[in-house]
Amino acid sequence: MIVLVNLLLVLLLHMVHKAHVDNCRVRKPYPPLHKYHQPGDLLIGGIASYSTFVSSPIDFADEPPPPLLEELVVLPKHYQHILALAFAIKEINENPQILPNITLGFHIYDSYDNARKTYHATMLLLTTLENVVPNYVCDIQNKLTAVIGGLDSDISLYVANVLDIHKVPQLIYGSAPIMNAKTPGLPFYQMAPQEALQYEGILSLLLHFSWRWIGVIVTDNDNGERFLQIVIPLFSKRGVCFAFIEILAKIGFVTEINAVLHQGAKIHDKVMVSKANIVVAYTESYSMAYFLWLPYLSEQEHMTKNAKVWITTSQMDFTSFVLQRNWDTGIFHGTISFRIHYSDLLGFQQFLESRNPSNTEEDGFIGEFWQQAFGCVFPDSIVGNVDGDICTGEEKLESLPRSFFEMGMTGHSYSIYNAVYAVAHALHAMYLLRTKHGAMLNRGGCKLQNLQFWQLHHFLKGTMFNNSADDKVSFNQNGELVAGLDIINWIIFSNQSFHRVRIGRMDPHVPVDQAFTIDEDAITWHSWFNQTQPVSLCVESCHPGTHKKVKEGKPFCCYDCILCPEGKIANQENMNDCNKCPEKDYPSKDHDFCIPKIVTFLSYEEPLGLSLAFLTFSFSFITAVVLGTFVKHNNTPIVKANNQSLTYTLLFSILLCFLSSLLFIGRPQKLTCLLRQTAFGMTFSVAVSCVFAKTVTVVLAFMATRPGSSMRKWVGKRLASSIVFSCSLIQAGICAMWLGTSPPFLDVDMHSVTEEIVLQCNEGSVTIFYSVLGYLSFLAIISFTVAFLARKLPDSFNEAKFITFSMLVFCSVWLSFVPTYLSTKGKYMVAVEIFSILASSFGLLGCIFSPKCYIIIFRPELNKKKQLIRR
């Protein structure tokens, strides 16, 4: 099986000079795979994690390197990183403005993605050109100036641990190692984008598209752990939660492959069954080649193939191994990735096109790259009969799949290019400063006296220049490159070629709220989504009118949608709670917006008000007719009986009772609010007092007919008038106290009726209002009791039986009024009171006066004293 690899480039600058040391015996080291320098040049060296073993580790100090064809596998795409370094060196050497009269060379060693070999290769750069003798000056010395690398954080850390001893600067173009108590202040400069900027970019992307339910895959190393520690609280705070978080084991030697692939199968199945359509991958540079295995790793027979939108960081690139040449890469169609902002470099593509095994003998990588990339074998490497094509050396790099090799510069190559120039500009500044202070340089630039390269740190920190693409290169106070991020959309075609489209930007030079920009129209989504923006939610959106309720034991993104309670609305999707409408509005039927309330009152224009007004006038007219009838027949015995003036007073008070209900109809005003209840209370008090007086008169009249009765002196108009006056005076006192202390006032009721603003008269003091009703009830009950006891007295003029029925009706109406009044709202409360006034008044009128009117109008022969005495 293939073990995936990284590429590490190490840039070193050193002087080549002669130094003879006796008794210096060392074992000859493994030579650099890529070298280009001449004696006297300033040398640029490198360590490339370009290949890895597919067998057990070998002690590099005691055994020769394994044959590349049999035991090493390369990741072809990383070969461009080597060429980027060579291209930058070539430009610098041809530019007389930078390091004039000084020629740069370089060495590149392979780390084989292994800690032991990385340490060994780093030591080679710190010792003699021919022998490894740490801390001894033997033979021709390498005087290390700076290191560029690596692509993955682990390799960079291995190199930094050695370089820190010698205070040699290191420029890292991949993920920076995590610093801890054991690795404080390692001397490196980060050429990759700032991690915090990538986190903010990913979060802004998720929030922009409302992707709140995502999966995360990270590598099992310090960087992956740091990513989770920062991202989980940061994303959760902004409403993003996680369907799954998978830790991807770092791939090493072949003995680990089976376990890694087994873990990959589980990851694949979890990704496929998840409802999350978004997968954020924060892994190593080679991980894309590993992810290509996912469609082939399922442990389930019938697995639904769901497309996902992959979001990747600048560390990852679209890479694959030789055996994956014809594999389907469609799962990555529509991927959105972040990469360092860069521009095309003039002449780089022509430089790549000029690469050929026949004219680059110093390149120790090109042979292996050429054979694996083009699937051929060079004739001089054939041993026996070998199946396959013969390499001619005339194959074209541009014919390779872009997952193998790209003719355009990649983000990592661009970082390497800038790193070489950063070191060159720092060296240039240091040499200029030394020249200014009298440092002696020989004319050919072959000899630099007393050059201390640890001093390069000071000049690197202040480095600032524009590269050949006119992009500004500088470091911040933390040694991080100040650069923006491009947001890229990957478009993969049916022939497995792909194209990158820039769709947005993260700009660190503008305010935070303006840093993220994106062009939605430029994005190509996976065909699975029918070219519509994917949705990634644990639960479909809660529609307006509902709010979220988190499910117990589930992430906060997983919730139920609950209808808003009465009186509240949710006018947006996915609201955590429903809101109350303003007092002047009320919720719609679906609780999704507020509707302005209408102002209502019991008016003459509506049917209810018109009907009650009609009944009021009708009953008032009937009362007036009855009163007129009694006045017309005032000399008849039935009118004269039981105090004629008391009858007229009762009829007039009943008329006023009917008319008082008109104060309750129409738009409430300040005056009508003061009068309506007091007028009602006073008129009814007079009416009931008259009924009470009539009842007492009947009882006293019967008692006075007995011989020798002392009650005769009480019979007369004076007693009846006194009863009416005194009973009414008590009610008048209650009403006066009401108006003097807490009078009724004009009010607006916005809460009793959901859809209405009710204009009403507030009773002021509820206690006094019910005191008025209570006093009326007291008078009515006394009248009913006395009339009930006197109903069978043998008197032809006895009205007690009729008064009993009238008081029964009166008490029934007002006893039912209280619960009915309290259970109704708005203008219907007024209607209930009007109806009670009309019903009780009509009860008095009908029960007391209808029998008399019947005799007066229809049986006048009975309205004679002779007939009444006979009866």
FENRANOR-V74406 format. One record per residue. N is the residue number from 0. RES is the residue in one small letter. PHI is phi in degrees with one decimal (NA if undefined). PSI is psi in whole degrees, -180 to 180 (999 if undefined). Layout:
n-><N,N>
res-><RES,RES>
phi-><PHI,PHI>
psi-><PSI,PSI>
This chain:
n-><0,1,2,3,4,5,6,7,8,9,10,11,12,13,14,15,16,17,18,19,20,21,22,23,24,25,26,27,28,29,30,31,32,33,34,35,36,37,38,39,40,41,42,43,44,45,46,47,48,49,50,51,52,53,54,55,56,57,58,59,60,61,62,63,64,65,66,67,68,69,70,71,72,73,74,75,76,77,78,79,80,81,82,83,84,85,86,87,88,89,90,91,92,93,94,95,96,97,98,99,100,101,102,103,104,105,106,107,108,109,110,111,112,113,114,115,116,117,118,119,120,121,122,123,124,125,126,127,128,129,130,131,132,133,134,135,136,137,138,139,140,141,142,143,144,145,146,147,148,149,150,151,152,153,154,155,156,157,158,159,160,161,162,163,164,165,166,167,168,169,170,171,172,173,174,175,176,177,178,179,180,181,182,183,184,185,186,187,188,189,190,191,192,193,194,195,196,197,198,199,200,201,202,203,204,205,206,207,208,209,210,211,212,213,214,215,216,217,218,219,220,221,222,223,224,225,226,227,228,229,230,231,232,233,234,235,236,237,238,239,240,241,242,243,244,245,246,247,248,249,250,251,252,253,254,255,256,257,258,259,260,261,262,263,264,265,266,267,268,269,270,271,272,273,274,275,276,277,278,279,280,281,282,283,284,285,286,287,288,289,290,291,292,293,294,295,296,297,298,299,300,301,302,303,304,305,306,307,308,309,310,311,312,313,314,315,316,317,318,319,320,321,322,323,324,325,326,327,328,329,330,331,332,333,334,335,336,337,338,339,340,341,342,343,344,345,346,347,348,349,350,351,352,353,354,355,356,357,358,359,360,361,362,363,364,365,366,367,368,369,370,371,372,373,374,375,376,377,378,379,380,381,382,383,384,385,386,387,388,389,390,391,392,393,394,395,396,397,398,399,400,401,402,403,404,405,406,407,408,409,410,411,412,413,414,415,416,417,418,419,420,421,422,423,424,425,426,427,428,429,430,431,432,433,434,435,436,437,438,439,440,441,442,443,444,445,446,447,448,449,450,451,452,453,454,455,456,457,458,459,460,461,462,463,464,465,466,467,468,469,470,471,472,473,474,475,476,477,478,479,480,481,482,483,484,485,486,487,488,489,490,491,492,493,494,495,496,497,498,499,500,501,502,503,504,505,506,507,508,509,510,511,512,513,514,515,516,517,518,519,520,521,522,523,524,525,526,527,528,529,530,531,532,533,534,535,536,537,538,539,540,541,542,543,544,545,546,547,548,549,550,551,552,553,554,555,556,557,558,559,560,561,562,563,564,565,566,567,568,569,570,571,572,573,574,575,576,577,578,579,580,581,582,583,584,585,586,587,588,589,590,591,592,593,594,595,596,597,598,599,600,601,602,603,604,605,606,607,608,609,610,611,612,613,614,615,616,617,618,619,620,621,622,623,624,625,626,627,628,629,630,631,632,633,634,635,636,637,638,639,640,641,642,643,644,645,646,647,648,649,650,651,652,653,654,655,656,657,658,659,660,661,662,663,664,665,666,667,668,669,670,671,672,673,674,675,676,677,678,679,680,681,682,683,684,685,686,687,688,689,690,691,692,693,694,695,696,697,698,699,700,701,702,703,704,705,706,707,708,709,710,711,712,713,714,715,716,717,718,719,720,721,722,723,724,725,726,727,728,729,730,731,732,733,734,735,736,737,738,739,740,741,742,743,744,745,746,747,748,749,750,751,752,753,754,755,756,757,758,759,760,761,762,763,764,765,766,767,768,769,770,771,772,773,774,775,776,777,778,779,780,781,782,783,784,785,786,787,788,789,790,791,792,793,794,795,796,797,798,799,800,801,802,803,804,805,806,807,808,809,810,811,812,813,814,815,816,817,818,819,820,821,822,823,824,825,826,827,828,829,830,831,832,833,834,835,836,837,838,839,840,841,842,843,844,845,846,847,848,849,850,851,852,853,854,855,856,857,858,859,860,861,862,863,864,865,866,867,868,869,870>
res-><m,i,v,l,v,n,l,l,l,v,l,l,l,h,m,v,h,k,a,h,v,d,n,c,r,v,r,k,p,y,p,p,l,h,k,y,h,q,p,g,d,l,l,i,g,g,i,a,s,y,s,t,f,v,s,s,p,i,d,f,a,d,e,p,p,p,p,l,l,e,e,l,v,v,l,p,k,h,y,q,h,i,l,a,l,a,f,a,i,k,e,i,n,e,n,p,q,i,l,p,n,i,t,l,g,f,h,i,y,d,s,y,d,n,a,r,k,t,y,h,a,t,m,l,l,l,t,t,l,e,n,v,v,p,n,y,v,c,d,i,q,n,k,l,t,a,v,i,g,g,l,d,s,d,i,s,l,y,v,a,n,v,l,d,i,h,k,v,p,q,l,i,y,g,s,a,p,i,m,n,a,k,t,p,g,l,p,f,y,q,m,a,p,q,e,a,l,q,y,e,g,i,l,s,l,l,l,h,f,s,w,r,w,i,g,v,i,v,t,d,n,d,n,g,e,r,f,l,q,i,v,i,p,l,f,s,k,r,g,v,c,f,a,f,i,e,i,l,a,k,i,g,f,v,t,e,i,n,a,v,l,h,q,g,a,k,i,h,d,k,v,m,v,s,k,a,n,i,v,v,a,y,t,e,s,y,s,m,a,y,f,l,w,l,p,y,l,s,e,q,e,h,m,t,k,n,a,k,v,w,i,t,t,s,q,m,d,f,t,s,f,v,l,q,r,n,w,d,t,g,i,f,h,g,t,i,s,f,r,i,h,y,s,d,l,l,g,f,q,q,f,l,e,s,r,n,p,s,n,t,e,e,d,g,f,i,g,e,f,w,q,q,a,f,g,c,v,f,p,d,s,i,v,g,n,v,d,g,d,i,c,t,g,e,e,k,l,e,s,l,p,r,s,f,f,e,m,g,m,t,g,h,s,y,s,i,y,n,a,v,y,a,v,a,h,a,l,h,a,m,y,l,l,r,t,k,h,g,a,m,l,n,r,g,g,c,k,l,q,n,l,q,f,w,q,l,h,h,f,l,k,g,t,m,f,n,n,s,a,d,d,k,v,s,f,n,q,n,g,e,l,v,a,g,l,d,i,i,n,w,i,i,f,s,n,q,s,f,h,r,v,r,i,g,r,m,d,p,h,v,p,v,d,q,a,f,t,i,d,e,d,a,i,t,w,h,s,w,f,n,q,t,q,p,v,s,l,c,v,e,s,c,h,p,g,t,h,k,k,v,k,e,g,k,p,f,c,c,y,d,c,i,l,c,p,e,g,k,i,a,n,q,e,n,m,n,d,c,n,k,c,p,e,k,d,y,p,s,k,d,h,d,f,c,i,p,k,i,v,t,f,l,s,y,e,e,p,l,g,l,s,l,a,f,l,t,f,s,f,s,f,i,t,a,v,v,l,g,t,f,v,k,h,n,n,t,p,i,v,k,a,n,n,q,s,l,t,y,t,l,l,f,s,i,l,l,c,f,l,s,s,l,l,f,i,g,r,p,q,k,l,t,c,l,l,r,q,t,a,f,g,m,t,f,s,v,a,v,s,c,v,f,a,k,t,v,t,v,v,l,a,f,m,a,t,r,p,g,s,s,m,r,k,w,v,g,k,r,l,a,s,s,i,v,f,s,c,s,l,i,q,a,g,i,c,a,m,w,l,g,t,s,p,p,f,l,d,v,d,m,h,s,v,t,e,e,i,v,l,q,c,n,e,g,s,v,t,i,f,y,s,v,l,g,y,l,s,f,l,a,i,i,s,f,t,v,a,f,l,a,r,k,l,p,d,s,f,n,e,a,k,f,i,t,f,s,m,l,v,f,c,s,v,w,l,s,f,v,p,t,y,l,s,t,k,g,k,y,m,v,a,v,e,i,f,s,i,l,a,s,s,f,g,l,l,g,c,i,f,s,p,k,c,y,i,i,i,f,r,p,e,l,n,k,k,k,q,l,i,r,r>
phi-><NA,-97.6,-99.7,-70.6,-133.3,-115.7,-118.1,-121.9,-113.2,-117.7,-102.6,-132.2,-120.4,-149.2,-95.6,-104.3,-146.6,-83.7,-150.8,-103.1,-125.8,-73.2,54.2,-105.0,-116.5,-138.0,-78.6,-70.2,-78.8,-67.5,-68.6,-65.4,-75.8,-136.0,-142.4,-156.2,-165.3,-122.9,-53.1,95.7,-75.0,-76.8,-100.6,-105.2,-113.1,-152.2,-120.1,-111.9,-82.8,-95.9,-140.6,-146.0,-76.8,-117.1,-137.1,-67.8,-61.1,-120.2,-65.0,-67.5,-79.1,-111.3,-121.0,-70.7,-64.9,-71.4,-59.5,-63.4,-64.6,-96.1,-123.3,-121.6,-126.4,-110.6,-103.6,-54.8,-64.3,-73.3,-62.8,-63.5,-61.1,-63.8,-67.6,-63.2,-64.1,-62.3,-64.7,-64.3,-62.0,-61.1,-63.8,-64.2,-65.3,-91.5,-103.2,-72.4,-82.4,-114.9,46.2,-62.7,65.5,-125.0,-107.0,-98.2,-127.5,-154.8,-122.8,-131.4,-110.1,-93.1,-86.8,56.4,54.3,-141.1,-61.4,-61.3,-74.2,-67.9,-61.0,-63.5,-64.6,-65.4,-64.1,-59.2,-75.8,-98.1,-120.6,-69.0,-70.5,-113.6,-137.1,-100.3,-133.2,-58.5,68.5,-121.2,-94.9,-127.6,56.0,-78.4,-95.4,-90.1,-105.3,-66.5,-106.7,-158.1,-127.2,-111.6,152.9,-117.0,-77.4,-111.2,-63.4,-63.7,-62.2,-62.3,-68.1,-59.7,-66.2,-64.6,-61.3,-80.4,-67.3,-62.1,-63.1,-102.4,57.5,-90.9,-64.8,-129.8,-108.9,-102.9,-104.3,-114.3,-70.1,-77.7,-63.3,-84.4,-85.8,-140.7,-63.4,-87.8,-130.1,-80.3,61.1,-63.7,-81.3,-134.6,-121.1,-97.6,-89.4,-84.6,-61.6,-63.5,-60.8,-60.4,-66.8,-67.9,-60.3,-64.8,-65.0,-62.4,-62.9,-61.7,-64.4,-63.6,-69.7,-62.0,-97.0,57.6,-90.1,-107.5,-130.4,-130.1,-109.6,-131.8,-123.8,-130.4,-81.5,-79.6,-152.5,-62.8,-64.7,-62.9,-65.5,-63.2,-57.3,-67.1,-63.0,-87.5,-74.2,-59.1,-68.0,-64.1,-70.8,-61.3,-62.0,-99.7,91.0,-103.2,-129.3,-119.4,-74.6,-158.5,-131.3,-111.6,-101.6,-92.3,-63.1,-72.9,-82.3,-125.9,-78.9,-62.0,-64.1,-98.7,-61.5,-59.3,-64.6,-65.4,-67.0,-63.5,-64.7,-61.4,-61.7,-66.5,-62.7,-57.9,-64.4,-68.0,-65.3,-69.0,-83.5,-70.9,-75.2,-70.0,-90.0,-117.5,-124.9,-94.4,-112.3,-117.8,-135.8,-80.3,-63.0,-87.3,-62.9,-62.0,-64.4,-68.4,-63.4,-63.6,-74.2,-52.5,-63.1,-101.7,-108.4,-61.5,-94.6,-109.8,-70.0,-116.5,-109.2,-68.6,-92.8,-105.8,-76.1,-128.1,-95.9,-87.1,-117.0,-120.7,-93.3,-67.1,-67.2,-84.3,-139.1,-82.9,-124.1,-157.9,-89.6,-58.8,-69.1,-96.5,-54.3,-105.8,-74.0,-74.8,-107.2,-63.8,-64.8,-98.2,-63.5,89.5,-58.8,-113.5,-130.6,-104.8,-145.8,-62.5,-68.7,-148.9,-120.7,-65.4,-95.7,-63.6,94.0,-68.7,-65.7,-64.2,-63.0,-66.3,-64.4,-82.5,-70.6,-156.7,-56.8,-77.7,-119.0,-133.2,-65.9,-76.6,-86.6,-80.2,-96.6,-64.0,-62.9,-62.8,-59.6,-61.4,-66.9,-76.2,-69.9,-97.4,64.7,-136.6,-133.5,-75.8,-56.8,-75.0,-104.5,-78.2,-120.5,72.8,-85.8,-120.5,-77.0,124.6,-79.3,-93.3,-75.9,-92.8,83.9,-100.2,-61.5,-103.2,-62.8,-67.3,-84.2,-75.4,-59.2,-69.3,-73.5,-90.9,-160.5,-118.0,-80.9,-84.5,-67.5,-89.2,-62.3,-65.6,-62.7,-64.4,-65.8,-63.5,-57.3,-67.5,-64.5,-60.7,-67.2,-61.6,-66.1,-62.3,-67.7,-65.8,-62.0,-60.9,-64.8,-67.5,-65.4,-62.9,-66.6,-65.5,-61.8,-63.6,-96.7,93.6,-65.2,-94.7,-115.4,-74.8,-61.6,-85.8,74.7,-87.8,-132.7,-119.3,-87.3,55.2,-85.7,-106.5,-76.8,-65.7,-71.2,-64.1,-54.1,-59.1,-78.3,-65.3,-61.9,-97.1,-65.9,-154.3,-157.1,-105.2,-78.8,-67.7,-92.9,65.9,-92.4,-78.1,-122.1,-159.8,-112.5,-87.8,-67.5,-94.4,75.2,-102.1,-65.9,-88.3,-151.3,-87.8,-118.6,-93.1,-104.1,-116.3,-110.4,-90.0,-112.7,-107.8,-94.7,-64.4,-87.5,71.6,-80.1,-144.3,-138.3,-101.4,-120.4,-78.0,-116.9,-172.9,-155.5,-115.9,-107.4,-78.5,-94.8,-118.7,-55.3,-57.5,-72.6,-113.4,-68.0,-94.5,-134.2,-152.2,-109.2,-62.4,-67.0,-86.4,-84.8,-108.6,-88.7,-61.5,-59.4,-57.3,-92.4,55.7,57.7,-112.8,-61.3,-64.9,-112.4,-135.2,-134.9,-65.3,-132.5,-56.4,-57.0,-75.5,-69.3,-53.3,101.7,-129.4,-133.0,-84.7,-132.4,-64.0,-75.5,-64.4,80.3,-114.5,-59.8,-66.3,-76.1,-99.4,-151.1,-99.7,-100.0,-108.7,-61.3,-66.2,-69.4,-58.8,88.9,-127.0,-135.9,-131.1,-92.8,-133.7,-77.7,58.1,-82.5,-72.9,-153.2,-88.4,-114.2,-79.8,-75.3,-57.6,-59.2,-85.8,-123.6,-140.9,-68.7,-73.3,-60.0,-91.7,58.9,-113.9,-160.3,-100.8,-114.7,-61.2,-74.5,-95.1,-82.1,-128.1,-163.3,-77.1,-107.5,-73.9,-79.6,-90.2,-56.8,-64.3,-64.5,-64.4,-65.8,-66.2,-64.2,-62.4,-62.8,-60.3,-68.3,-64.6,-67.6,-64.5,-62.4,-62.1,-62.4,-62.8,-63.8,-62.4,-62.6,-62.9,-63.0,-67.6,-66.4,-64.4,-106.9,-69.1,-94.9,-81.6,-60.7,-69.1,-80.7,-72.1,-62.8,57.6,72.9,-61.7,-65.6,-66.5,-65.5,-63.3,-62.8,-62.6,-63.6,-67.2,-67.7,-64.2,-59.8,-67.0,-61.4,-60.1,-69.1,-63.5,-66.5,-67.6,-67.8,-89.7,-103.2,102.8,-66.3,-61.8,-127.4,-60.5,-68.7,-65.1,-64.8,-70.4,-91.7,-60.3,-75.4,-67.2,-64.4,-60.4,-64.3,-70.2,-64.1,-72.0,-64.0,-62.6,-62.2,-68.7,-63.4,-64.2,-63.3,-62.9,-63.0,-62.9,-63.9,-63.1,-62.2,-61.9,-64.2,-67.1,-64.0,-68.3,-67.9,-74.5,-76.1,-73.1,-60.8,71.8,-74.2,-83.0,-81.8,-64.2,-70.3,-91.3,-79.1,153.9,-69.2,-63.8,-66.7,-61.8,-64.6,-65.0,-63.5,-62.3,-67.4,-67.0,-66.5,-70.8,-65.6,-61.3,-64.3,-62.9,-65.3,-63.0,-66.2,-64.9,-63.8,-60.1,-67.5,-82.2,-103.5,-142.5,-71.3,-61.6,-146.2,-70.0,-141.2,-122.1,-105.3,-102.6,-117.4,-63.6,-112.9,-59.0,-98.8,-133.6,-103.8,-94.3,-80.9,-148.3,-99.7,-76.4,-70.9,76.3,-95.1,-65.9,-61.9,-69.3,-59.0,-74.7,-68.2,-60.3,-64.8,-64.6,-65.5,-60.9,-64.4,-63.1,-63.2,-66.6,-67.2,-64.3,-62.6,-63.8,-65.8,-64.3,-65.7,-63.6,-73.2,-100.7,-67.2,-108.8,-66.1,-77.9,-142.6,-66.3,-95.8,-69.1,-97.2,-61.7,-64.9,-72.1,-64.9,-58.7,-66.2,-64.6,-69.7,-63.6,-63.4,-60.2,-66.5,-62.2,-62.5,-80.0,-69.4,-77.0,-64.4,-59.1,-65.1,-66.8,-63.3,-73.4,-92.9,-105.3,-128.5,65.9,-68.6,-72.5,-62.8,-64.6,-63.2,-63.1,-67.8,-61.7,-62.1,-65.4,-61.8,-65.2,-65.9,-68.2,-65.8,-67.5,-60.9,-64.0,-64.1,-71.1,-72.2,-88.1,-104.1,-64.1,-63.6,-69.2,-63.6,-62.4,-67.7,-62.7,-90.5,-99.1,-129.3,-61.6,-65.1,-88.0,-87.8,-133.3,-61.1,-64.3,-68.7,-67.8,-67.4,-61.3,-68.9>
psi-><164,134,125,154,167,169,127,129,134,126,125,148,128,163,144,121,164,134,116,123,128,156,37,97,120,159,142,125,168,127,158,145,-27,121,144,102,161,152,134,-14,153,127,134,119,164,156,123,120,67,-25,165,159,152,25,-177,155,148,139,109,-24,-22,-16,149,160,148,152,131,-42,-32,-34,2,146,136,158,100,-35,-28,-8,-29,-29,-40,-44,-32,-40,-46,-40,-42,-42,-42,-45,-43,-43,-27,-2,111,-9,-19,127,62,143,15,130,135,143,-180,153,144,125,152,130,-15,24,42,136,-46,-45,-28,-44,-43,-44,-37,-39,-34,-35,-17,-4,-159,165,-24,-23,153,101,88,136,12,143,102,137,-149,123,144,123,95,134,-51,161,138,116,163,-168,-38,150,-36,-45,-41,-38,-40,-45,-42,-34,-35,-44,-27,-31,-35,4,40,129,146,129,117,128,3,-152,137,143,157,127,139,-168,-26,-17,61,136,36,139,82,158,136,116,-10,164,154,136,-43,-35,-37,-41,-46,-36,-45,-45,-43,-39,-45,-43,-35,-41,8,40,102,-2,103,161,154,133,125,160,147,77,-176,-38,-42,-40,-42,-42,-46,-40,-33,-44,-40,-53,-35,-47,-41,-38,-29,14,13,131,176,125,-37,153,113,136,118,120,141,130,133,-123,170,-27,-17,-8,-46,-45,-39,-44,-36,-42,-38,-36,-42,-40,-44,-48,-38,-39,-42,-37,-13,146,-15,121,-2,129,118,122,116,89,-170,173,-32,-2,-27,-38,-35,-41,-23,-20,-22,-46,-17,3,3,137,1,141,-42,89,125,130,101,134,150,154,113,133,118,159,176,-18,-34,151,163,96,160,159,171,-43,-11,16,-44,15,151,123,16,-20,-19,5,129,3,142,124,157,140,158,139,129,163,157,138,128,126,-11,-41,-40,-35,-41,-41,-24,-9,133,136,-26,-23,17,62,-26,-10,107,-6,-29,-34,-52,-42,-46,-44,-44,-36,-41,-2,42,177,137,143,-38,-6,3,128,111,-154,119,126,144,173,156,133,129,-20,-6,4,152,130,-33,-13,-10,150,147,-19,-17,-45,139,140,-27,148,136,171,-41,-42,-37,-39,-39,-45,-48,-34,-43,-45,-36,-43,-41,-43,-37,-43,-41,-44,-38,-42,-40,-40,-40,-41,-40,-32,14,12,141,124,135,161,-37,-5,16,-16,121,119,137,41,118,104,-13,-20,-8,-23,-47,-41,-31,-40,-32,8,134,121,165,127,-175,-16,7,26,137,135,123,163,150,-174,-17,8,22,140,132,99,153,176,137,145,122,140,125,126,115,129,170,-25,16,5,163,163,139,133,125,123,-6,-171,146,112,116,-5,1,168,153,-41,-9,2,-35,125,146,147,99,-34,-20,-5,137,116,163,145,-23,-32,7,37,28,156,125,152,134,91,144,-36,141,156,140,119,160,140,-10,162,164,141,113,136,138,131,5,160,157,-15,-16,117,166,152,115,134,142,142,169,137,-2,160,161,104,5,166,150,42,140,-26,160,154,151,146,158,160,-29,0,167,155,149,174,-37,5,36,-7,168,141,133,136,150,144,123,155,166,102,165,-17,-24,156,-42,-48,-40,-40,-44,-39,-40,-45,-39,-49,-36,-47,-36,-41,-44,-41,-44,-39,-43,-43,-43,-38,-44,-37,-41,-38,42,-16,1,153,-37,-26,-38,-26,147,44,96,-44,-34,-35,-44,-41,-42,-45,-41,-39,-37,-39,-43,-33,-46,-47,-27,-25,-20,-23,-18,-11,142,174,126,140,167,-42,-45,-32,-38,-32,-33,-50,-39,-40,-43,-46,-43,-45,-41,-32,-43,-46,-48,-35,-39,-41,-42,-43,-40,-42,-45,-38,-42,-46,-45,-36,-39,-42,-30,-17,-14,140,136,15,136,0,-7,-31,-18,-15,128,176,-28,-41,-44,-43,-38,-41,-47,-44,-47,-42,-38,-32,-38,-45,-38,-37,-41,-44,-38,-41,-38,-52,-28,-29,-54,75,158,151,161,133,164,123,111,-2,-27,-43,125,-44,6,150,111,120,125,168,117,132,-7,-98,110,-34,-45,-36,-46,-20,-40,-48,-38,-41,-41,-41,-37,-46,-41,-40,-41,-44,-42,-41,-48,-43,-38,-38,-27,7,-22,16,138,78,127,-24,12,117,3,-39,-37,-38,-36,-46,-40,-42,-32,-45,-45,-48,-38,-43,-47,-24,-38,-19,-44,-55,-35,-42,-41,-22,-5,161,156,-141,-18,-22,-43,-41,-39,-42,-40,-44,-40,-40,-48,-44,-46,-39,-42,-32,-43,-46,-48,-45,-35,-42,-17,-40,-38,-41,-35,-45,-43,-43,-48,-23,61,-24,-20,-13,53,145,-36,-43,-39,-39,-38,-38,999>
